[in-house]
Amino acid sequence: MVGSQARRWLPAALSLIVLGWVLMVSGFAVQEEDQPKILDEIVAKVNNEIITLTDLNKSLKQLRVALEQEIPDAQAREPQFERQKALLLKNLIQNKVMMQKAEELGITADIDLEVSAYLEEMRKESGIPSLDVLEEYFKQRGTSLSEYRQMVKEQLITRSLVQQFVYSKITLMTTDVEAYYEEHKSEFTLPASVELSEILLLTEGKDKAAVRQKAEQILTRLENGESFGDLAREFSDGPTAARGGKIGNFNQGSMNEDLEKVVFKIDVGTHSGIIETDYGFQIVIVEARNNSAYKPMDEVRPQISDALYQKMAQPGLKEFIENLLNESYIYVAPKYAEEYNVEDLI
């Protein structure tokens, strides 16, 4: 059964293999109407299993879809597609040998229960009301829940396999974690942040000078000691007026540049004065401020451990996969061997 450690994200060295699994989740072979239709053909044989043209076309289509979402610019996307396409068949073959090894060891025995638990946890964390809604979500993206379930199943199986043959042989010392933390401390920084409330006066469809005059009147009342929250409830055009203008907490670097320059200079409990924007006039008050700080090491220890495991596992992982391939019978049809990068497999 897949243990909790096997839920660890796969090492970076497995990224190309994982891509092969992800690419298998949707789509079907696309045939041009004026081309002869091939029902299917064998692209490769991996021990007693085959990879078909349909499998390959599924992966190619999904690669296209994934890159269209990741890289909107078609001109920039095409070179990336060609690079990943070259490794696609190799990824599918590597995935096959790993699944076969897992089957041989009985790792797949209770995996369906693990997959169901994972999907249920994901559904709850995402606020999705039911698996039917999740199914509809996948349909809208050209795939299905069953295909996603298969992808998760293969990932969990492979993680367990890697845990057993690679991660279990790695000893991670406390001193390693501490040294990594000190060397990468800047990566574990909490940005400075401010909690703000606002009074917003919109100018669209209004006399701008009159709105400015109203803002000045509100500012005078603030300076005379009236409650910011009460004035926001009375005058603000913003959606937060009902709760006294409270607009929440903002990290430094995530705000409008002009506003950020003001709110990180003024003291907590003081207001900004009138700030003119493209849409009106705004007065903000700093309710609270948190300075930039390092996250405690105990908080980021799991993240550091994952990073170190990934780095330390790479040589062993490479050797493990190469051994599996060397122990396997692999045949690639000549025309696909020419088109795809599989020289080191055959």
Buried (B, 14 or more C-beta within 10 A) or exposed (E): EBEEEBBBEBBBBBEBBBBBBBBBBBBEBEEEEEEEEEEEEEBBBBEEEBBBBBBBBBBBBBBBBBBEEEBEEEEEBEEEBEEBBEBBBBBBBBBBBBBBBBEEBEBBEEBEEBBEEBBEEEBEEEEBEEBEEBBEBBEEEBBBBEBBBBBBBBBBBBBBBBBBBBBEEEEBEEEBBEEBBEEEEEBBEEEBBBBBBBBBBBBEEEEEEEBBEBBEEBBEBBEEEEEBBEBBBEBBBBEBBEEBBBBEBBBBEEBBEEBBEBBBEBEEEEBBBBBEBEEBBBBBBBBEBBEEEBBEBEEBBEBBBEBBBBBBBBEBBEEBBEEBBEEBEBBBBEEBBEBBBBEEBE
